[in-house]
Amino acid sequence: MDRGVSIISATIAPSSDGWRLDRALAEAVPTLSRERLKVLINAGQVTQDGAAVRDPSRKSRAGDAYAVAVPAPAPAHNEAQNIPLVVAYEDDHLIVVDKPAGLVVHPAAGNLDGTLVNALLHHCGGSLSGIGGVARPGIVHRIDKDTSGLMVAAKTDRAHEGLAKQFAAHTIDRRYRAIVNGRPMPAAGSVDAPLARSAANRKKVAIVAGGKRAVTHYSLLQPLRDAALVECRLETGRTHQVRVHMASLGHALLGDPVYGRTKPAHRGVIETLGFRRQALHAARLGFIHPITGDALSFDSAMPRDMQELFSQLVV
């Protein structure tokens, strides 16, 4: 055995005869997820009689024996940092946090630390799913740096896989509170418009024919002074989806420096409050617990900066 590599012996059970190899091995080695095994197979880390097996989809046969070489985790480039977290829920499998505006989700160029990932590594003691890789441990989905609200992160690969499937199937209940320019008419509706990176500015997202399907359902919650508080329910979860879709209706989010423009009617309030972000908050997150099967739902009130903006605009 190589240093830093553990070898797990696995024998295909009769009940798994004919299954895909990655599925059959996941049944034989419950400590490893199917996704992790698929990666190991593709990397040549699974052998049969000393020969590497590199096709996760090959049919397995009952009684076949395999050796699974599991490398020790690569040293994390991310440092655990004691950054305070507001935890809405936590168990051995996952954690739901209420992210403040201004906190980047994971390290990237320009934000190498001080992120939610650094905070999670400290809070969870390094116990996070590895499917996202060293750069994004535990991260199943993201919200923008300057958007506040609820996010779920996975502690185990099984939880990560289960949550990822729900996001892919669009069964996660995600509802945002947004303060937008003007008053949407009609008061409720849907935007079904595909999104992709803008050809003119790669830092922006635009409605592009042939882009990824994106659907936002909105409803007016309360009219405000030349503005409105709306709820946006995501059917899909694309980058900047709410911001681009609401702007496409002529109702850009207040404070949005990319897709909006501050109206004279709001400029004084925004400058007095020092409001420097898009007025968007992930207020509800609901999903099926990937391990227990329980239905979970969490709600988060708008943070103080949005509450103050709302109060100043009440008619």
MORA-V504984 format. One record per pair of residues at least 4 apart in sequence whose ideal C-beta (glycine too) atoms are under 8 Angstrom apart, sorted by the first residue. I is the first residue (numbers start at 0). GAP is how many residues later the second one is. Records with the same first field share a line. If there is no record, write none. Layout:
# MORA-V504984
I: GAP ; GAP
This chain:
# MORA-V504984
0: 4 ; 5 ; 6
1: 67
3: 67 ; 68
4: 64 ; 65 ; 66 ; 67
5: 63 ; 64 ; 66
6: 60 ; 61 ; 62 ; 63
7: 21 ; 23 ; 24 ; 59 ; 60 ; 62
8: 56 ; 57 ; 58 ; 59
9: 15 ; 18 ; 19 ; 55 ; 56 ; 57 ; 58
10: 17 ; 52 ; 53 ; 54 ; 55
11: 4 ; 5 ; 12 ; 13 ; 16 ; 48 ; 49 ; 50 ; 51 ; 52 ; 53 ; 54
12: 4 ; 11 ; 14 ; 15 ; 49
13: 48 ; 49
14: 12
15: 7 ; 8 ; 11 ; 12 ; 44 ; 46
16: 43 ; 44 ; 45
17: 41 ; 42 ; 43
18: 4 ; 5 ; 8 ; 40 ; 41
19: 4 ; 36 ; 37 ; 38 ; 39 ; 40
20: 4 ; 20 ; 25 ; 32 ; 34 ; 35 ; 36 ; 37 ; 38 ; 39
21: 4 ; 12 ; 15 ; 16 ; 19 ; 34 ; 35
22: 4 ; 11
23: 4 ; 36
24: 4 ; 7 ; 9 ; 12 ; 16 ; 21 ; 35 ; 41 ; 43
25: 4 ; 6 ; 7 ; 8 ; 11
28: 8 ; 39
31: 4 ; 5 ; 8 ; 36 ; 38 ; 125
32: 4 ; 98 ; 124 ; 125 ; 127 ; 128
33: 4 ; 127
34: 4 ; 96 ; 122 ; 125 ; 126
35: 4 ; 94 ; 95 ; 121
36: 4 ; 9 ; 19 ; 31
37: 4 ; 18
38: 4
39: 5 ; 6 ; 28 ; 29 ; 30
40: 4 ; 5 ; 12 ; 13 ; 14 ; 15
41: 12 ; 14
43: 8 ; 10
44: 7 ; 23 ; 24 ; 25 ; 26
45: 6 ; 7 ; 20 ; 21 ; 22 ; 23
46: 4 ; 5 ; 6 ; 19 ; 20 ; 22
47: 5 ; 16 ; 17 ; 18 ; 19
52: 5 ; 13
59: 4
72: 57
73: 60
75: 45 ; 50 ; 58 ; 61
76: 30 ; 57 ; 58
77: 29 ; 35 ; 37 ; 39 ; 40 ; 43 ; 56 ; 57 ; 59
78: 34 ; 39 ; 42
79: 38 ; 41 ; 42 ; 45 ; 46
80: 32 ; 33 ; 37 ; 38 ; 40 ; 41
81: 37 ; 40
82: 20 ; 31 ; 33 ; 35 ; 36 ; 39
83: 35
84: 12 ; 34 ; 35 ; 38
85: 11 ; 12 ; 14
86: 8 ; 9 ; 10 ; 11 ; 36
87: 8 ; 9 ; 10 ; 62 ; 210 ; 212
88: 5 ; 6 ; 7 ; 207 ; 209
89: 4 ; 5 ; 6
90: 4
91: 63 ; 64
92: 61 ; 62 ; 63 ; 65 ; 66 ; 196 ; 197 ; 198
93: 58 ; 59 ; 60 ; 61 ; 62 ; 65 ; 69 ; 195 ; 196
94: 25 ; 28 ; 29 ; 43 ; 57 ; 58 ; 60
95: 54 ; 55 ; 56 ; 57 ; 189 ; 200 ; 202
96: 19 ; 23 ; 53 ; 54 ; 56
97: 50 ; 51 ; 52 ; 202
98: 4 ; 6 ; 17 ; 44 ; 48 ; 49 ; 50 ; 51 ; 52 ; 183
99: 48 ; 203
100: 44 ; 45 ; 46 ; 47 ; 176 ; 202 ; 204
101: 43 ; 44 ; 175
102: 11 ; 12 ; 13 ; 16 ; 42
103: 4 ; 7 ; 10 ; 11 ; 12 ; 41
104: 10 ; 11 ; 12 ; 34 ; 37 ; 38 ; 40 ; 46
105: 9 ; 10 ; 11 ; 29 ; 30 ; 33 ; 36
106: 4 ; 5 ; 6 ; 8 ; 10 ; 11 ; 28
107: 4 ; 27
110: 4 ; 34
112: 5
113: 4
114: 4
115: 4 ; 35 ; 37
116: 4 ; 18 ; 19 ; 20 ; 21 ; 22
117: 4
118: 4
119: 4 ; 8 ; 17 ; 18 ; 33
120: 5 ; 7 ; 16
123: 4 ; 14 ; 31
126: 28
127: 9 ; 10 ; 25 ; 26 ; 27
128: 8 ; 9 ; 11 ; 24 ; 25 ; 26 ; 27 ; 28 ; 30 ; 31
129: 7 ; 27
130: 23 ; 26 ; 29 ; 30 ; 33
131: 4 ; 5 ; 6 ; 7 ; 8 ; 28
132: 4
137: 15 ; 16 ; 17 ; 22
138: 14
139: 12 ; 13 ; 14 ; 20 ; 23 ; 24 ; 27
140: 10 ; 11 ; 26 ; 96
141: 9
142: 4 ; 6 ; 8 ; 139
143: 96 ; 134 ; 136
145: 130 ; 131 ; 132
146: 29 ; 130 ; 131 ; 133 ; 134 ; 135
147: 132 ; 133 ; 134 ; 155 ; 158
148: 27 ; 132 ; 133 ; 134 ; 136 ; 151
149: 132 ; 133 ; 134 ; 135 ; 148 ; 150
150: 131 ; 134
151: 11 ; 133 ; 135
153: 5 ; 6 ; 9 ; 136
154: 4
155: 4 ; 135
156: 4
157: 4 ; 132 ; 133
158: 4 ; 131 ; 132
159: 4
160: 4 ; 129
161: 4 ; 126 ; 128 ; 129
162: 4 ; 124 ; 127
163: 4
164: 4 ; 125
165: 5 ; 6 ; 121 ; 122 ; 124
166: 5 ; 70
169: 65 ; 66 ; 67
170: 116 ; 117
171: 65 ; 113 ; 114 ; 115
172: 60 ; 111 ; 112 ; 113 ; 114 ; 124
173: 59 ; 60 ; 63 ; 108 ; 110 ; 111 ; 112
174: 56 ; 57 ; 58 ; 59 ; 107 ; 108 ; 109
175: 55 ; 56 ; 57 ; 58 ; 66 ; 104 ; 105 ; 106 ; 107
176: 44 ; 52 ; 53 ; 54 ; 55 ; 103 ; 104 ; 106 ; 125 ; 129
177: 51 ; 52 ; 53 ; 54 ; 64 ; 68 ; 75 ; 101 ; 102 ; 103
178: 45 ; 48 ; 49 ; 50 ; 51 ; 74 ; 75 ; 100 ; 127 ; 130 ; 131 ; 134
179: 4 ; 47 ; 48 ; 50 ; 66 ; 71 ; 72 ; 73 ; 74 ; 99
180: 45 ; 46 ; 69 ; 70 ; 71 ; 72 ; 73 ; 79 ; 82 ; 85
181: 44 ; 45 ; 46 ; 68 ; 69
182: 37 ; 40 ; 44 ; 45 ; 68
183: 4 ; 5 ; 34 ; 36 ; 44 ; 46 ; 65 ; 67
186: 32 ; 33
187: 29 ; 30 ; 31 ; 32
188: 28 ; 29
189: 25 ; 26 ; 27 ; 28
190: 23 ; 24 ; 25 ; 27 ; 54 ; 55 ; 57 ; 58
191: 21 ; 22 ; 23
192: 14 ; 21 ; 52 ; 55
193: 13 ; 14 ; 15 ; 16 ; 17 ; 18 ; 19 ; 20
194: 10 ; 11 ; 12 ; 13 ; 16 ; 17 ; 19 ; 43 ; 44 ; 45 ; 46 ; 49
195: 9 ; 10 ; 12 ; 14 ; 15 ; 16
196: 5 ; 7 ; 8 ; 9
197: 4 ; 5 ; 6 ; 7 ; 8 ; 10
198: 7 ; 9
199: 4 ; 6
202: 55
203: 36 ; 54 ; 55
204: 33 ; 34 ; 35 ; 36 ; 38 ; 39
205: 5 ; 38
206: 4 ; 37 ; 41
211: 24 ; 26
212: 23
213: 22 ; 24 ; 27 ; 30 ; 31
214: 19 ; 20 ; 21
215: 16 ; 17 ; 18 ; 19 ; 25 ; 26 ; 29 ; 30
216: 15 ; 16 ; 17 ; 18
217: 12 ; 13 ; 14 ; 15 ; 27 ; 28
218: 11 ; 12 ; 14
219: 8 ; 9 ; 10
220: 7 ; 8 ; 9 ; 10
221: 6 ; 7 ; 92
222: 5 ; 92
223: 4 ; 5 ; 86 ; 89 ; 90 ; 91
224: 40 ; 88 ; 89 ; 90
225: 37 ; 39 ; 40 ; 87
226: 27 ; 39 ; 86
227: 23
228: 81
229: 16 ; 21
230: 52
231: 10 ; 13 ; 14
233: 7 ; 8
235: 5
236: 4
239: 4 ; 18 ; 19
240: 4
241: 4 ; 11 ; 38
242: 4 ; 9 ; 10 ; 13 ; 15 ; 16 ; 17 ; 35 ; 37
243: 4 ; 15
244: 4
245: 5 ; 6 ; 7
246: 4 ; 5 ; 6 ; 9 ; 12 ; 13
251: 4 ; 7 ; 8 ; 9
252: 6 ; 7 ; 25 ; 26 ; 27
253: 6 ; 8 ; 12 ; 16 ; 21 ; 24 ; 25 ; 55
254: 5 ; 7 ; 15 ; 20 ; 21 ; 22 ; 23 ; 24 ; 54
255: 4 ; 22 ; 23
256: 20 ; 21
257: 20
258: 19
259: 18
261: 4 ; 5 ; 8
262: 4
265: 4 ; 47
266: 4
267: 4
268: 4 ; 6 ; 40 ; 43 ; 44
269: 5 ; 39
271: 40
272: 32 ; 35 ; 36 ; 39
274: 4 ; 30 ; 33 ; 34
276: 28
278: 27 ; 30
280: 19 ; 21 ; 22 ; 25
281: 18
282: 16 ; 17 ; 18 ; 19
283: 13 ; 14 ; 15 ; 16
284: 12 ; 13
285: 9 ; 10 ; 11 ; 12
286: 8 ; 9
287: 5 ; 6 ; 7 ; 8
288: 4 ; 5 ; 6 ; 7
300: 6
301: 4 ; 5 ; 8
302: 4
303: 4
304: 4
305: 4
306: 4
307: 4
308: 4
309: 4
